[in-house]
Amino acid sequence: MSYEDGWAAVNLEMPPRIPRTEFDAQCHWPLVKAVTGIAVSFDSPGELKQTAMRAFVRAWNYDIQLSCLIGHGELDALRTNMGHAVYADGGSDYDPNIRCPFKTPEEVLAFDPWEVYGPRDKRELTRRFNEHYRATCEAYPDLVNMTGVYVSCVSGLIAIFGWEMLLLAAGLDPEGFGEVTNRYASWVRQHYEALAEADVPVIYSHDDIVWTAGAIFRPDWYRRYVFPNLKKHYEPLVETGKKVIFVSDGDYTEFADDIAACGVAGFFFEPLTDLRYLAERYGGTHILIGNADTRVLLGGTKAQIRAEVERCIAIGRRCPGYFMGVTNMIPPNTPVENALYYNQVYEHLSRR
């Protein structure tokens, strides 16, 4: 692991190697065992798992670790449970229980998060952010760490209403749903104002504003209700010199310029978003994280895996803040030999 290379890239100082981060690879227990030699599995004690994860991260030479504090749990007083398909090893994340507390679009349009969730104590929020950041730094002292917010705007609305009620309300009354969005954003902004006072230099800001095919809503709706709110979230962070990393699944290429205008320092993106476009527009001024496609690791040949790494590195090599990574995860069903080969190719090509 290299804090120096990660911090140099965060500050656009072109480290001698292309730094990297990965997602969920450290929970792929057969891969972790193959890399570290530690006999760990899904059924291992938590302490052994943590030891093995840290050893794996060191062996694969991560340089930055994305993490956040404020997630769906902050909304537990009233939110939808959309269930969950099997993803984790052992199927521990499977959840068939789907329930939504909202029965009509009118209930969605009347929703007021200030009434339901109430105001937050700013000092307590700042303390929690500092505590979370210190804990991640203690666990991974040789990486650039961060904390932040997962449910910044659209992601929070999805968690609260679920897809069906969200799309019904937004489709029936886009302006009314926009006002719900404004109310929610004003509530979640408390967390960003607290973050501005925390001793955290890099901020994780997650918001799944799109899906696989791109925009969920009309582009002008985003520009009226989403991006102005994200900009307000980020203003106190930018004023205090913090670097905001915007994180979203799906294809947000068409909104990259809007996101940049909100004041972010960097972009995290899956392979659906156009790395070449981001590199051409923002490669010299912003942090860029990821773009390698997990589907190639899941079922590709060695030649295809090499080509995918070469594609990302050929574009990212000239960008001082580029981090290599499979940003749509390395899940536990990835063949171990494919993941090992991916890492081998990355290590071979990572030196500038």
N, C-alpha and C positions, 0 to 999 in steps of 0.2 A: 504494500500500500504506500501511497505517496501523497501526503498532504501538500508537499511542495508543488508537485505537478498539478494537482487539483486546484490549489489556490492560485497558481499562475494562470491556469485556464479560466478560472472564474474572473480574474482580473485582466483577461485578454493579453497575456504576456507570452504566449506561444511557448509552452514547455517543449523540451527536446523529444518527448514521446507523446503520442496521442493518448490522453488519459481515458478511463472507462468507468462505467458502472453497469450493473446488471440488475434484473428484477426477478426475484423468486428462485434464482439459481441456487442460492444458499439454503433453500428449503427442499431441493431435489436431493433426497437423502442418498440414493445410490451414486449420484454424481459427487456429492460431498465426500462420501466414503472413498470413491475412486481417487479423488484429488488429494485428500488429507490423510488417508490411511486410518481414520478414526472409524471404528465400528459403530456407526450411528444409523438409526432407522426411525420410521414414523412412531414406533412404540417406545423409543428411548426416553429416559428422564429429561425433563426440561433443561436442567443444568448442562447435561452432556450435549444436547442439541445446540445450546447457546455457544458452548466451547467449540463445537464442530463448525458452526456457522462463522464464527470469528476466524477460525483457522482457514476456512475456505475463502473468505473475503481477502485475507492476507495473501493466500496462494494465487488467487486470480488478480491480485493487484488492483483492487478497486481504488478510485481516487475521490469519489464523491458518493454520498449516501442520501437519497431522498427520503424524507420522513416528515410526518406532520402530527399534530396533536388533536386538532379539532375536526372530528368526523361525525358520523351518523349518530353517535351516542349523545351528542349535544342536543339532538332533536327528539330524544326518546319520549318526551312528554306527549308528543302527538306526531306520529309518522306512519307511513305505509311499510309493511313488510312484504317485499316482492319475492320472497323465497330465494333459493340459490341452487344452481346446478352443481354437480360434482366437479371440483377443480383440484383441491388439495389432495395430497397423498393420503390414501385411506378413506377418502370421501367424507372427512370430518366436517366439511363446510356445506354438505347437502342440507337443504331446508325446504321441505314441501309446503310449509305453512304460509299461504298468501292471504293477507288481510289488509284492507284499506279502511281507515276511519271516515273517509269522505264518501258520501253516497250519491251526491249530485254535483254537477259543475257549479251550481250556485253556492254550495258550501265552500268549494275551492275559491271562488271569486270573493267570498266574504272573509277569507282567512286573514287573521292579523297575528303575526309572530310575536309582537310585543305583548299582546294579551296572553298568548299561550305559553311562551318561553320566558317572558319577563326580561328586565334589564340585567346586565352582568356587572359584577364588581371588577372594575378595571385593574385595580391593584392585584386582585386574586388571579385574574387572567394572566397578567404579566408574570406573576410568580410561577404559574403553571407552565407558561412558555419557557421561562428560564430553566425550570426544573427538568422539563423534557429535553431541552437542548443539552444541558449538562449531562444528563443520563446517556444520550446518544454519543456524546463526545467521550465519555468514560468507556463506553462499550467499544467504540471505534476511534481511538485517539489519533490514528494516522490518516483519517479521511477528512474531507470537508463535510461538515454536518449541517443540519438545518432543522427547523420546525416550521409549522404553518397551519394552514386551513384547507380542509378537503372540500367543504360544502360552501364554496364561496358565493355562488349565485345559482346557475342552472342545476348544478349537482344537488344543491340543497333542496330545490323545488322538486326534483325527481324523487329524492328520498322522502320528502314529506307527502307528496300526492300520489306517487307511483305513476307509471307511464300512461295508463288508460285515462285516469281522471285529469292528469296534466294536459294531455293532448285534446281531450274533450273541452276543457275550460278554455285553453288557448285558441282552439279552433272556433268556438262559439263566440268568444268575446276577446279578441287579441288585446284591445286596449285595457279592458278590465283585468286581464291576466297580467298585463304590463304593470298595472298599479300594484297587484299582488307581488310582483317581482321587485318593485321599488320598496315596498314595505319590508319584504324579506331581506333585501340588500341593506337597508338601513339598520336592521337588527344585527346582521352578521358583521357589519362594519365595526361594532364594538370590539370584536376580536382583533381586527387589523389595527385599531387605535391602540390596543394593549400591546400588540406586537411591536409597534413603533417605539415603545419604551423598554422593550426587552433587550437583553445583551446577546442578540443573535444577528450575525452579519448577513446571512443568506436565508431567504424566506421561500417556503414551498407554498404555492397558491394553485390549488387544483380546482378545475371546473370543466366538467364534460359538456362543453357547449354544443358539440356536434355528435353525430353518430357515423357509422362506417361510410355512408354515402355522402356525408357532408352536413349541411345545415338542417336543423330540425324545424326551425321557424324561417319566416321570410327574412332576408338579410337586413331590410330596413327596420324590422322589429328588434333585432340584436343591437342595431346602432342607436335605437331610441331607448332601450331598456337594459341591455346587458353591459355594453362597453362603457357607457357613462358611469355606471355603478362600480365596475371594476377599477376604473380610473380613480374614483373617490376612495376605494379601498386602498389603493397603492400610494396615494399622495403623501400620507404621513410617513410611509416607509421610505419613499424616495427622498423626502426632505431630511430624513435622518441618515441617509447614505447607505441604506440596506439594499441588497440586490434581490429582486423578486424573480423567481423562476416560475413561469406559467406552465401548468401541466394539464393536458387534456388528451383523452383517447380520441379515436376517429380521425377524420380528415378535416382539419381546420385551415387548409392552405388559403382559402378565399378570405379568411379573417386575420391572417398573419399581420397585415399592416394595421388593422384596427387594434390588435393586441399590443403591438409595438407602441402604438400611440398612447396606450394606457400607462406607459412608463416602465414596462418590464425590462429586466436586464438579460433575460434568457428564456428559451423555449425548450420544453420537453415535448417530444412528439413521437407517435407511432409511425410505422412505415407507410401508412396511408397519406400522411402529410408529406408534401414535396420537399425533401431535403435540399435538392438543387435550388429551388426557389428561395428557401430560407438562407442558404449559403450565399447566393448571389445578392440578396437584399440586405442581409444582416450578419453575414459571416465575419465581417471585420469589426462589428460593433456590439454583438450580442453573444451570449453563451448559447450553444446548440447541443442538445443531448439526445443521442439515439438514432433511430430509424432502421436498424437491422431487423429483419422480419423473422419472427419465430417459426413461421410456417415452413421456411426453408430448412431450419434445424429439425423440425418435426418429421419431414418426409423427403428432404432433398438428398442428392448425392454429394459426395465430397467436392466435386467440381462446382456444384451449385452453391454450396456453403462458401467456398472460397470466393466465388464471383460476388456473392452478397457482401462479404466483408470488404472485398476490393472496391465495390461500388461506393460504400459508405466512406471508406478511408480516402478514396480518390477525391471525393468532394470535400470531406472534412479536413483533409491534411492542411489546406491553406487557411483554415479558419482558426485563429488563436484560441477560441473558447469552445472548440468542439470536443465532446466526449463520445466515444464509441459505446454502443450498448444495444442489446436486444430489448427495445422498450415496449414491446407487447408481450413481455415475460418469457422466461424459460421454464415452462411448467414441468411437473413431475413425470409426465409421459414422454418427454423428450428423450430419444435414445442417447444413452451416456456417451457412446462413441462419437455421435454427431456433436454433442456439446464440447467434448474434449478436442475434437478437430477444429471446431469454431475458435476455441481459445488459442489453439496452436497457430492458426492462421493470423489471428489478431496480434499475438505476440510477435510473430515474424514481420508483420507489416507496420507495427505501431511506431517504430522509430522514424522520426522526421529526418 
